[in-house]
Amino acid sequence: MSDGVMADPAPENIDGSKNVSHIFEHQMQHRVNWSHVALAVVALIVAYVLFVRGGDGGDDPADEDAPVPTADGSPLG
């Protein structure tokens, strides 16, 4: 009867034993490519400036509180 991994021992093998050995060696090395990290940081900064802060440079918080003049020049509100 064969288990598919190792054939049954030959009839001339008086012991009838199966010897199975496995050697597993795994090495893992990681390196950080710092130019990719720097590029990602720059991309995040650009995205922040363009999308979070508005990026047009015309948004001054002081302008939001300024009174809006009416057609006759008097401040509204």
C-alpha positions in Angstrom: 0.0 0.0 0.0 1.5 3.3 -1.1 0.7 6.6 0.6 2.0 8.7 -2.3 4.8 10.3 -0.4 7.2 7.4 -0.1 6.9 4.0 -1.7 6.6 0.9 0.5 10.0 -0.7 1.4 11.3 -3.4 -0.9 10.7 -7.0 0.2 14.5 -7.5 0.7 14.4 -4.8 3.4 14.1 -7.1 6.4 13.3 -4.3 8.9 10.4 -3.0 6.8 11.0 0.5 8.1 10.6 3.8 6.3 13.0 6.6 7.0 11.8 10.0 6.1 13.7 13.2 6.7 12.9 16.8 5.8 15.2 19.8 5.8 13.5 23.1 5.7 15.6 26.3 5.6 14.0 29.7 5.1 15.9 33.0 5.1 14.1 36.3 4.8 15.8 39.6 4.3 14.1 42.9 4.1 15.6 46.2 3.0 14.0 49.6 3.0 14.4 51.7 -0.1 14.6 55.2 1.4 14.0 56.9 -1.9 10.6 55.3 -2.1 9.8 56.4 1.5 10.8 60.0 0.7 8.7 59.9 -2.5 5.7 58.7 -0.5 6.2 61.5 2.1 6.3 64.1 -0.6 3.2 62.7 -2.3 1.4 62.8 1.1 2.4 66.4 1.6 1.3 67.4 -1.9 -2.1 65.7 -1.4 -2.5 67.4 2.0 -1.8 70.8 0.5 -4.0 70.4 -2.5 -7.0 68.6 -1.0 -7.1 69.3 2.7 -6.0 72.9 2.8 -7.6 73.9 -0.5 -4.4 74.6 -2.4 -5.6 77.8 -4.1 -4.0 80.2 -1.6 -7.0 82.5 -1.6 -8.7 81.2 1.6 -7.8 83.6 4.3 -9.8 83.0 7.5 -9.8 86.7 8.2 -11.8 87.3 5.1 -14.6 85.0 6.3 -15.5 87.3 9.2 -15.3 90.5 7.2 -18.7 92.2 6.6 -20.0 92.0 3.1 -20.9 95.4 1.6 -24.3 95.9 0.0 -24.9 97.7 -3.3 -25.0 101.1 -1.5 -21.7 100.4 0.2 -23.0 99.9 3.7 -21.9 96.7 5.5 -24.4 93.9 5.7 -25.1 92.4 9.1 
